[in-house]
Structure formats: structure tokens, C-alpha cells
Amino acid sequence: MTLQMDTGASAPGGASPPRPAPAPVRSPKRNLLHRFDAKGAPYLFVSPFFVVFGIFGAFPLMYTAWVSLHDWNLLEETHPFIGLENYAKILTDEQFWNATYNTMGMFVLATIPQLLLALWLAALLNRSLRMRTFFRMSLLIPNITSIAAVAIIFAQLFSTDFGMVNWLLSATGLDNQDWHSNRYLSWIAISTMVNWRWAGYNALIFLAAMQAVPRDLYESAAIDGATRSRQFWSITIPMLKPTLLFCIIVSTIGNLQLFVEPLLFNSGSYSILGGQGREAQTITMYMYENAFGDYNNFGYGSAVAWMLFLIIVVIALVNALVTRRISGEGKR
Amino acid sequence: MATGTSAPPTSAVIKPAKRAKSRESGAALWTATPLTYVALIITTLLSIFPIYYMFVLGTRTADQVGAVPPPLTPGTHFIDNLTRLFANDEAQFLRGLGNSLLVSSTITVSVVFFSSLAGFAFAKLRFRGKNALLLIVIGTMMVPTQLGIIPLYMMMASDTLQWTGELQAVIVPALVSGFGVFMMRQYAGQAVPDELIEAARIDGCGTFRMFWSVVLPGLRPAAAVLGLLTFMTSWNDFIWPYTVLFGSDNPTVQTSLATLSNGFYDDLPQIFVGAAVATVPLLIVFVVFGKQIIGGIMNGAVKG
């Protein structure tokens, strides 16, 4: 895990940063230029990132909060300040809570199996294998495919009348399931898509962390008679804690913002609604529907965006605390 | 705007290749049983099948796509479907492909350049406020910027810019990446010796000159991985292009696909052949550079 930073004046790798070498004798003008270069160049080098991110990343997110306090319609000339009215409306907006319910449901179904599956796959890969690169590549292939294409093909696999999944179900004697208009079935189908796409990626990250665990820990545990599964739970998992935490936070932030997968899982005019009865509409989709759908209601859409932002922050924090506590207990 | 689910991991330390190798060779602690191979082969099949199936359905007729049992092998209608796809005025698929190529390449070059520049400054130069600024860079990786698309759209639609439906609306916000800066900073810290920089300084090199001719060549391995990851991320970027380009004459390949999926559900083979074609460039990149990409992701995960 790398979110660790060097503090103070020490540079990465423990080496001290280069001091400006004593400048050779120069003309005064060159000297001034040199001084400006030494002082100003670092700021000049890092500034493109801060300027572009500030204008197109940070500012819009902040400005969303401001817009959410207004009755702001794209097509209207004026947009009066209305305080927290949009938020008051959200609290009683059934469709918003429906979207929240869907988002939470798919978040759970897409995050927990994904990380467990990834752990299992990483444990499989963490052995002396033939065709190591082949297996790693094939696990990563779902992640590199175009996300819209994935959504389209999964919509077909889970098609009610002629989908592969229902065909397999009927082959085992089960009835055809309606994966598109049943709420929980569509959650499962969409989460399957997310799990399929991300499990292998996370497995590679876990694998890297597993390989970084010092061997002698396992060797001395084996000498003490610890079984393989005991070793896994008492050595591997605690050593993986920072990586686990990182993957949990990242998948939380990502999976709470699901958009493309549910959007393209249903085609036609129900697409942005997440199905005819809003069975799979997420909060991000609801934000989009309000702001860019038929309503052009930027104020309300912004309020929805900020609600989601708050939810993400709260859940990410809770996750971090819980993970810290659980894996803290496993430590010797 | 290249955040969301498709963002690469927010932590990265690409190590010099030699060290990573020695770590790997020491790792084989357990041997694989036949059961391990069975599990991995099943996982492999499940990983590949949906992609394979996409190509299968792209070579079939609409009747065959709707048949029960579903077809499992490629058919003979690939060219037919492709012709209909390319002739589709509404989806403008070829244009979308070209645009995506242009957008992703521009973003890739820019992200690699600016990330190397800033990463070098953070790793090797001394300046006030460095640690605070670096913390901000790391913080930006956690920010769900796609929640800011409403004001972003307002900016693009404003009279000063008028960028809605234009490619620069998709390119400009993605020109930099906090992930990239952090990744290059970690790599530069290990791969560029201080002596080299000092020597260049004594020779009277200006800081940019030093970056360009001394540091940048040393950053090449990490820059390549960052470039690959950036290209794939921006090729797949969806919500912002969908917001600002959907319905315009300037689609990216992803918005073309959305148009297909929304409006042409009575011609499924055309949609599938589109999905397949949109995936081919990524598959090519992956087949050629897969090893480096995996190395990048795995080395990114651990701090040694």
C-alpha cells in the first residue's frame, strides 16, 4: 500500500534531495535567470496538474453545492436562490429513495463477492504455477474490455426470452427468470457484470500484496505446526490489511456511482430509468435523469449529486473504521 | 474526468524491473494442485466467454440471435452486420472510432508528459509546500469528480466556451491525472539517481533541460505503463462523453454504442458487431502489452 508519504524534508528512498550545485561564475543576467529557474521551476512543473484539475475537477464539484441551493433550470434565464428547498424535496422524494435502495443493494452485491472472489483467485495464483502469465492475463481481460460493450453483452446473456442464462436454467429444469423487470434479479445480473469485470483486477492487486509477505513468517508458522488455512487467516490476511483497505475504499467509491452498467442493461426509453419500474436506477442515473433527461432541472440534479457525495463519504469512512477494527483483531 | 469505476488503483509504485523480478521468484511457496488448475481454467473460460460470445453474436442474423438454444459458434454474417453498422447515420460508428482514437491518444500524451514533469518535481526538486501539495494530489484521486458533471456541462455550454458536442470538451478536463502524478513521483524517486541530476546541474543544465534529456529517458518504463492505462481508461470513459457528446455529430465510440443500444434493439447483431469492434483496439493493446500492464498493476499495489 502506497498512500504513505515521506514527511519532513527527507526525499524518497531516504536519500537527501539534491542541493543546488554551486553555480559557475556567470553574468548577472544569467545568474538571475538561474535563480528564477531554481526557485520557480518546481512550481511551474506541478502547476499544470493543479490548474486543470482545479478548473475541471474541483471547481465543478464545489459549484454543484452552490447550484443545488437554487431553482436552476437550464432553459430559464433566472435561477432564484431557494436555500435548502431542493434537499427538503429529496427527503420526501420516493424516486430518490428508490434509487438509493437500488444503489445500496447493488453496492453490497457487487463489492463483497467481488473482493472475496478476488482473494480466492489471488490465493490460487500465489502458487508455483505453469502458464502464470496466461492465467493472469485471462483474469484481467474482463477489466480491459469496453464497459459499454460489456453492459450490452450481459443484457443479452440475461435476456428473458433468448438469453444464455435462462437457457442454462431451463436445461437444469428451472423456469425462465425475468432478469430485467424483477428488481432483485436485475440487481443480481448487474452486480454479476461488475463482479466479472473487477474480480480479476483486484485479484492481481491482492496477489502482489501476498507475494510481498516475507516467506520466513510462513516457514516459522509451519514449524510451529500451523495449518495452511490457519496460516492464511493469521498471516496472509493481517499482512494484507493496507491493501484490503485500499481495495475496499476504491470499490466502494466506484460501486456507489454505478452508471453505465445499469444504464445499458435496459435499452430504449427505459434506459435512464433503469427499467420500466425503475428497478435498477442508481442515484447517479437519477441525477442524470433530472439534470439531462426531460427536466433540465440542474438545481435538483445537483442536490441529488451532493446527497450521493455525502453517502459516499459516510460509507467510505465506516468501511475504513470497520476494516481497521476487524483486521486489527487478527494481528498478533 | 477519468474517474469512477474505471479508474486505475490510486496507489502506485512501479519498481525498477530487476527488484520486482527477484521478489517474484522467491514467492512460490506453495505448489499448485490439479484442483488449482481446474479452478483457474474454469475462471479463465468464464472470463473470456462473454467477449467471445459478443463476437459470435456479431456474426449472426437477428433470427439466429433470438434462437433457443442460443448459437455458440461464429456464423457467416459478419460482413453484412459490419456494413449495416458503418452505414448507420445515427450512430456514426466509424466517426466515433476515429474520435476515440484522437481523444485517447491526445489525453495519453498529455497525461504522460505532465505526470512525468510533476512527478519529477515532487520526487527530486526542493520547494516550499511540497508535501502539502503532494497530499492534495493524493486526495484528488479519491474525489468522485463525476458528481460535478452538472456545472462542468454548464461551463462547456457557456457562451465563452461553447464546447458542447465538441471533442475538446472531453479532452481538456482529462489532460492531467492525479494518479499519474503520484505514480511517476514514486517511480522517479527510485529510478533517477540524485547524482545524475547533480551532474546535470553542474554542467549548467536548466531544470527543464535536465528533465527532458536526463530524467525523462529514465522514466520510460513507468511512462509506458501509465500511457497504456491512461489510453484504456479514456477509451472506456463513459458518463462525461455521454453527457456532453450524446446526440451530437461528434460521438466517441462509447456514445456511438449507447446510441446503438438505445435505438436499434430490433437489430441486435448490429449492436453486437459494434460492441465487438469497439473492444478490438483494447484487445490488441492488451495482447501486445499485457505483460507490462499486469506488471504495472501489480507493482502499483505494493510498497516495498
Interface residues (C-beta under 8 A of the other chain):
Chain A: M1 T2 L3 Q4 M5 D6 T7 G8 A9 A11 P12 G13 A15 S16 P17 P18 R19 P20 A21 P24 H34 D37 A38 K39 A41 P42 Y43 F45 V46 P48 F49 F50 V52 F53 F56 G57 A58 F59 P60 L61 M62 Y63 T64 V67 L74 L121 L124 L125 N126 R127 S128 L129 R130 T133 F135 R136 M137 S138 L139 L140 I141 P142 I144 T145 S146 I147 A148 A149 V150 A151 I152 I153 F154 A155 Q156 L157 D161 F162 G163 M164 W167 V194 W196 R197 W198 G200 Y201 L204 I205 F206 L207 A208 A209 M210 Q211 A212 R215 Y218 R228 T243 F246 I249 V250 I253 G254 N255 Q257 L258 F259 V260 L263 L264 S267 G268 S271 T284 M287 Y288 A291 F292 F298 G301 S302 A305 W306 L308 F309 I312 A316
Chain B: M1 G4 T5 S6 A7 P9 T10 S11 A12 V13 R23 E24 G26 A27 A28 L29 W30 T31 A32 T36 A39 L40 T43 T44 L46 S47 I48 P50 I51 Y53 M54 L57 V65 G66 A67 V68 P69 P70 F114 S115 L117 A118 F120 A121 F122 A123 K124 L125 R126 F127 K130 N131 L133 L134 L135 I136 V137 I138 T140 M142 V143 P144 T145 Q146 L147 G148 I149 I150 P151 L152 Y153 M154 M155 A157 V172 P173 L175 V176 G178 V181 R185 Q186 G189 Q190 D194 I197 E198 R201 I202 G204 G206 T207 F208 F211 M232 W235 N236 F238 I239 T243 V253 Q254 L257 A258 S261 N262 G263 Y265 L268 I271 F272 A275 A276 A278 T279 L282 L283 V285 F286 G290 K291 I293 I294 I297 M298 N299 G300 A301 V302 K303 G304
